[in-house]
């Protein structure tokens, strides 16, 4: 039986870089899975972000150098 090789080109220059990224990614996922804080609703997060965006727009609108 022949081994099939992946047709997807790696974005990493070396195997070590790929392994380091894999370790980092798996650690982040596990940390998230272990986090038992209550989730924040999508609508709540989006409302907070809209406020931030509007505040930035207001600041930039009053700054003649921003345009």
Residue pairs with C-beta under 8 A, 6 or more apart in sequence:
10 18
12 18
12 21
59 66
60 66
60 67
